[in-house]
Amino acid sequence: MNVVGLITEYNPFHNGHLYHMKQAIKHTNADFCIVVMSGNFVQRGTPAIIDKYSRTKMALEAGADLVLELPMPFACASAEIFAHGAVSLLDSLGVVTDLCFGSECADKTLLSTLAVILCEEPSCYRLALQQYLKEGDSFPKARMKALLSYYKEMSISIDSVQLSHLLSSPNNILGIEYLKALHRLSSSIRPVPITRVCSHYHSTEIQNEISSATAIRRILETKADYSDSEYRSLLLQSVPQNVFQTLIDFHHLRTPICANDLSSILNYCFLTQSTYADYAEWTKELSNRVAHQLPSYHCFDEWASLLKSKNITHTRICRSFIHLMTKLTNYDMEQYKKLDYCCYARMLGFRTESAELLSAIKKHSQVPIISKPAQAKTKLDSIGLHLFEQDVQASHLYNQIVFQKFGTILPDEYRANIIRLS
C-alpha cells in the first residue's frame, strides 16, 4: 500500500494546492493521501482566514483521504519546528511511504545534501558559521557564507547564486527542513519534491489560474462586496468551484479572519502582564521593547511593524504574539521537543471509503489516534494532554474572534463534528 503524506496550511485551498495533490498522488502511485494541516493558526503567526473544519472539507473534496491537525504550537512556529512536528507525525503513523512537497528546486540530491550538512553541522561548517556570526552577519547571510566555505573546503563546486536562491526561497527552505527532519528521525519515508508552478509565494496579485495564497487572501480581506462580478471572476479563476462556493457562503459569517482581529486581546495581554520573556519565541529584548511602548495602543500589524528589528523578524514577532495569547511557554516547547513534537494524531476529517487506511493506521501507529476530543483524557499522558488542551484553547480563541467580528457561534472543540466525506 502506497501512502503519500502532504504538509499543508490550505489558507485557503487553491488551484496550486489541487495541482500539488494530484501530482503527489501521480508521482508516488499512491493508494491513499494523508494531509497534515495547520489548525486555526498558521506558520506566519496569524489566524487562518477561514476555520480548520472548512479547510478540512476543502481538502477532502479535492482528493485527500485523511486530514490530521498539526497542533498550534508547531503549526505556529519556526520552519524547523513546523517541519519536524509535521514529519514526525507522518512518520509515527507507520503507514506513510512518501512525503511530497512543493519546491522551487526539484533537485532532490542537492536539497538532501544541504539538509545533511545543516543537520550534522560538520566542524568546518560550524566554525565558519560561528566566525561570520561574530563578525556581525545576520544568520541567513552567515549560513550562506559558511556553506560556501564548506563546499570550497570539500573541493565541491557550487554556484553561489544558485545556493543563495535555494536558501532564500520559502518552499526550498521548508523542503530542506522536511529533509532534515527525515534524516534526524532515520525515517523510511521517501522525499519527493515537486516543482512549484504557481505565482511567487509572496505575490499579491491574481496572475493566472494558479495564484499564490497571499494574493487570494488579499482579495478576501479587501473586497467587501462578493456580488462584484470582477471580484467573483478573479476568485473563481484561482480556486476550485467547491472552495469558491464555501468562501461565498461563509463570507461575513466566518471569513475573512485576519491578524488585526486579535488586536484587542493582544493589547489586553500586554496591559495585564509585566513580562513576556517566558513565552515561546520571546526574548528579553522583545519583552523590554513592548514595555517601553506601553501604554500606547496599536493594532496587531502595527505592533509587529513597530517591534521588528535586525535580530527579530516580523513573522517571529507575530508568532510570539500568538504564543502570548495562548500561554505557550518556552518550558512547554522544551517538553514537546523531547517527544519529537509528536504526542498524538488528531483527526479532523476523512473519507468514509478509506477504511483500509484507517485500519492500517490503527494497527501501526506509534501515537494515540484522537478522533473525539473526549478521548484525550484517557489516551494521552500528562504532556500530551497539556498539548491537546493548549490546542483546544487556541481554537476557542479563534472562535471568539469569529464571534466578535461576525456574531457567528462556531462549535467548540468538544461539539464540533469530525468531517466525514462519503
C-alpha positions in Angstrom: 0.0 0.0 0.0 1.5 3.4 -1.1 0.5 6.3 1.1 1.6 9.8 0.3 1.8 12.5 3.0 1.3 16.2 2.4 2.2 19.0 4.9 -0.1 22.0 4.3 -1.9 25.1 5.6 -4.5 25.5 2.8 -5.0 29.1 3.8 -7.2 28.9 1.7 -7.2 25.9 -0.6 -6.5 27.0 -4.2 -5.7 25.6 -7.6 -2.0 25.3 -6.8 -2.8 23.0 -3.9 -5.1 20.9 -6.1 -2.3 20.6 -8.7 0.2 19.6 -6.0 -2.1 17.0 -4.5 -2.8 15.4 -7.9 0.9 15.4 -8.9 1.8 13.9 -5.5 -0.6 11.0 -5.9 0.5 10.5 -9.5 4.3 10.7 -8.8 4.1 8.2 -6.0 1.3 5.9 -7.4 -0.4 6.4 -4.1 -3.4 4.4 -2.9 -4.1 7.0 -0.2 -3.3 10.6 0.6 -2.8 11.9 4.2 -2.8 15.6 4.8 -1.2 17.1 7.9 -2.7 20.6 8.1 -2.2 23.6 10.4 -5.3 24.3 12.5 -6.7 27.7 13.2 -3.3 29.4 13.4 -0.6 29.3 10.7 3.2 29.5 10.5 3.4 33.2 9.7 1.9 34.0 13.1 -1.7 34.8 12.1 -5.1 33.2 12.4 -6.2 31.3 9.3 -8.5 33.2 7.0 -11.2 30.5 7.5 -11.6 27.9 10.2 -9.9 24.5 10.1 -13.1 22.4 9.6 -14.0 24.4 6.5 -10.5 23.9 5.2 -10.6 20.2 6.0 -13.7 19.8 3.9 -11.9 21.6 1.0 -9.0 19.1 1.3 -11.2 16.0 1.4 -13.3 17.2 -1.6 -10.0 17.7 -3.5 -9.0 14.1 -3.0 -7.4 13.7 0.4 -8.3 10.6 2.3 -7.5 11.8 5.8 -6.8 15.2 7.3 -4.8 15.4 10.6 -4.2 18.5 12.6 -0.7 19.9 13.2 -1.0 21.2 16.8 -0.9 25.0 17.1 2.5 25.2 19.0 4.2 23.6 15.9 1.9 25.0 13.2 2.7 28.5 14.5 6.5 28.1 14.9 9.8 28.4 13.1 10.2 26.5 9.8 12.4 23.9 11.6 9.8 23.1 14.3 6.9 23.3 11.8 8.6 20.8 9.6 9.8 18.5 12.3 6.4 18.4 14.0 4.6 17.5 10.8 7.2 15.0 9.6 7.3 13.3 13.0 3.5 13.0 12.9 3.5 11.4 9.5 6.4 9.1 10.4 4.7 8.0 13.7 1.6 6.7 11.7 3.7 3.7 10.4 2.0 3.7 7.0 3.3 6.7 5.1 5.7 5.7 2.3 6.3 9.1 0.6 6.4 12.8 1.5 5.6 15.2 -1.3 6.4 18.9 -1.0 6.4 21.8 -3.4 9.7 23.4 -4.1 11.3 26.0 -6.3 14.1 23.4 -6.8 13.3 19.8 -7.8 16.9 18.6 -7.4 16.4 16.1 -4.6 20.1 15.3 -4.4 21.1 18.9 -3.9 18.4 19.5 -1.3 19.3 16.3 0.5 23.0 17.2 0.6 22.2 20.6 2.0 19.9 19.1 4.6 22.5 16.6 5.9 25.2 19.4 6.2 22.8 21.7 8.1 21.6 18.8 10.2 25.0 17.3 11.1 27.0 20.6 11.0 30.5 19.3 10.1 33.2 21.1 12.1 34.5 23.3 9.2 30.9 24.5 8.5 30.2 25.1 12.2 33.4 27.0 12.8 32.8 29.2 9.7 29.3 29.9 10.8 30.4 31.0 14.3 33.0 33.2 12.8 30.7 35.0 10.4 28.1 35.5 13.2 30.8 37.0 15.4 31.6 39.4 12.6 28.1 40.7 12.7 26.4 38.9 9.8 22.8 38.0 10.1 22.2 34.3 10.5 21.0 33.7 6.9 24.0 35.6 5.5 26.4 33.8 7.8 24.9 30.4 6.9 25.2 31.1 3.2 28.9 32.1 3.6 29.6 29.1 5.9 28.1 26.7 3.3 30.3 28.2 0.6 33.3 27.8 2.8 32.4 24.2 3.5 31.9 23.4 -0.2 35.3 25.0 -1.0 37.0 23.1 1.8 35.5 19.9 0.4 36.5 20.8 -3.2 32.9 20.7 -4.3 31.8 23.1 -7.0 28.6 25.0 -6.4 27.2 28.2 -7.9 26.8 30.9 -5.2 23.8 32.4 -7.0 22.0 29.0 -7.1 22.8 28.4 -3.4 21.5 31.9 -2.4 18.3 31.1 -4.3 17.9 27.8 -2.6 18.3 29.3 0.9 16.0 32.3 0.3 13.0 30.7 -1.4 10.3 29.9 1.1 9.4 26.5 -0.2 13.0 25.5 -0.6 13.6 26.4 3.0 10.7 24.3 4.1 11.7 21.4 1.8 15.2 21.4 3.4 13.6 21.3 6.8 11.5 18.4 5.8 14.6 16.5 4.7 16.4 17.4 7.9 13.5 16.0 9.9 13.5 12.8 7.9 17.3 12.5 8.5 17.1 13.1 12.2 14.2 10.6 12.6 16.0 8.0 10.4 12.7 7.8 8.7 12.0 5.3 5.9 9.6 7.9 4.2 10.8 8.8 0.7 11.0 12.5 0.0 9.5 13.6 -3.4 9.9 17.3 -4.3 7.5 18.7 -6.9 8.4 21.9 -8.8 6.0 24.7 -8.0 4.2 26.1 -11.0 2.2 28.9 -9.4 3.0 32.5 -8.8 5.7 33.6 -6.4 4.9 32.7 -2.8 4.5 36.3 -1.7 2.9 37.6 -4.9 -0.1 39.9 -4.0 -1.8 39.9 -7.4 -4.0 37.3 -9.1 -2.0 36.5 -12.2 -3.4 33.3 -13.6 -5.3 30.2 -12.7 -2.7 29.2 -10.2 -2.1 32.2 -8.0 -0.5 32.5 -4.5 -2.5 32.1 -1.3 -1.2 35.6 -0.4 -2.9 37.1 -3.4 -6.1 35.2 -2.7 -6.1 36.3 0.9 -5.6 39.9 -0.1 -8.8 39.8 -2.2 -10.8 38.0 0.5 -9.6 40.6 3.1 -10.1 43.7 1.0 -13.2 43.1 -1.1 -16.4 43.9 0.9 -18.9 43.1 -1.8 -18.8 39.5 -3.0 -21.5 40.2 -5.6 -19.0 42.3 -7.6 -18.6 40.4 -10.9 -14.9 41.3 -11.3 -14.1 40.0 -7.8 -16.1 36.8 -8.3 -14.3 36.2 -11.6 -10.8 36.6 -10.0 -11.7 34.4 -7.1 -13.3 31.7 -9.3 -10.2 31.8 -11.5 -8.0 31.0 -8.6 -9.8 28.3 -6.5 -11.8 25.1 -7.3 -15.5 25.6 -7.6 -16.4 24.0 -4.3 -13.9 26.3 -2.5 -15.3 29.3 -4.2 -18.8 28.4 -3.1 -17.7 27.8 0.5 -15.9 31.2 0.6 -19.0 32.9 -0.8 -21.4 31.1 1.5 -19.4 31.9 4.6 -18.5 35.5 3.7 -19.1 37.7 6.7 -20.2 34.6 8.7 -16.9 33.0 9.4 -14.5 34.5 6.9 -12.3 36.5 6.4 -10.4 36.4 9.7 -7.1 38.4 9.8 -4.4 39.3 12.3 -5.9 42.6 13.3 -9.0 40.8 14.6 -6.8 39.8 17.6 -5.8 43.4 18.4 -8.0 43.9 21.5 -7.0 40.6 23.0 -3.3 41.3 22.3 -3.4 44.7 23.9 -5.2 43.3 27.0 -2.4 40.7 27.3 0.2 43.5 27.1 -1.5 45.6 29.7 -2.1 42.8 32.2 1.3 41.2 32.3 4.6 42.7 33.4 7.0 40.5 31.5 6.7 38.2 28.5 10.1 36.6 28.2 8.9 33.2 29.4 6.7 32.7 26.4 7.8 30.8 23.3 9.8 32.9 20.8 10.0 35.8 23.1 13.4 37.3 24.1 14.2 39.7 26.9 14.9 42.4 24.2 11.5 42.0 22.7 9.8 42.0 26.1 11.6 45.2 27.0 10.7 46.8 23.7 7.0 46.1 24.4 7.2 47.5 27.9 8.8 50.7 26.6 6.0 51.3 24.1 3.1 50.9 26.7 0.6 52.3 27.3 0.4 53.2 23.6 -2.2 51.3 21.8 -1.6 49.6 18.4 -3.3 47.1 16.3 -1.7 43.6 15.8 0.0 44.6 12.5 1.3 47.9 13.8 2.7 46.3 16.9 4.6 43.8 14.7 6.0 46.5 12.5 6.9 48.7 15.5 8.8 45.9 17.3 10.6 44.5 14.2 14.4 44.8 14.4 17.5 43.5 12.7 17.5 40.5 15.0 13.8 39.8 15.2 11.8 39.3 12.1 8.2 40.4 11.6 7.0 36.8 11.3 8.7 35.8 14.5 7.1 38.7 16.3 3.6 37.7 15.0 4.2 34.2 16.3 5.3 35.5 19.7 2.0 37.4 19.9 0.1 34.2 19.3 2.1 32.3 21.9 1.5 35.1 24.5 -2.3 35.0 23.9 -2.3 31.2 24.1 0.1 31.0 27.1 2.6 28.8 25.3 5.9 28.9 27.2 9.5 28.1 26.4 9.2 25.3 29.0 6.2 23.8 27.1 8.2 23.7 23.9 11.2 22.0 25.6 8.9 19.3 26.9 7.3 18.8 23.4 10.8 18.7 21.8 11.7 15.7 24.0 8.9 13.8 22.3 9.9 14.9 18.8 6.9 17.3 18.7 4.6 14.4 18.3 2.2 13.3 21.1 -0.9 12.2 19.2 -2.6 12.3 15.8 -5.8 14.4 15.9 -8.3 13.6 13.1 -10.1 16.5 11.6 -11.8 14.6 8.7 -11.6 11.5 6.5 -13.3 9.8 3.5 -15.6 7.0 4.6 -14.3 4.9 1.6 -10.8 5.0 3.2 -11.5 2.3 5.8 -8.4 0.3 4.8 -6.1 3.3 5.5 -7.7 3.9 8.9 -7.4 0.3 9.9 -3.7 0.2 8.9 -3.0 3.4 11.0 -4.8 1.9 13.9 -2.6 -1.2 13.6 0.8 0.5 13.1 0.6 4.0 14.7 3.1 4.7 17.4 1.0 7.5 18.9 -2.6 7.6 20.1 -5.3 8.5 17.5 -7.7 11.1 18.7 -11.0 11.1 16.7 -13.1 12.7 19.5 -11.7 15.3 22.0 -13.2 13.4 24.9 -10.7 10.6 24.2 -7.7 12.8 25.1 -8.0 12.3 28.9 -7.9 8.6 28.6 -5.4 8.2 25.7 -2.8 10.8 26.5 -0.1 11.2 29.1 0.3 14.4 31.0 2.5 16.2 28.4 0.3 15.1 25.5 -2.8 16.2 27.4 -1.3 19.6 28.1 -0.5 20.0 24.4 -4.0 19.0 23.5 -5.6 21.4 25.9 -3.4 24.2 24.6 -4.7 23.4 21.1 -8.3 23.5 22.3 -7.7 26.9 23.9 -6.2 28.2 20.7 -9.4 27.1 18.8 -11.6 28.7 21.5 -9.6 31.9 20.9 -10.2 31.7 17.2 -13.9 31.0 17.7 -14.1 34.1 19.9 -12.7 36.4 17.3 -15.1 34.9 14.7 -18.0 35.7 17.1 -16.7 39.2 17.8 -16.4 40.0 14.1 -19.4 38.4 12.6 -21.6 37.3 15.5 -21.3 33.7 14.4 -21.0 31.0 17.1 -18.8 28.2 15.9 -19.0 24.9 17.8 -16.3 24.4 20.4 -13.8 21.6 20.1 -16.0 19.2 22.1 -19.1 19.9 20.0 -17.6 20.2 16.5 -18.1 17.2 14.4 -15.3 15.5 12.6 -15.7 15.9 8.8 -16.8 12.7 7.1 -17.0 12.7 3.3 -18.7 9.9 1.5 
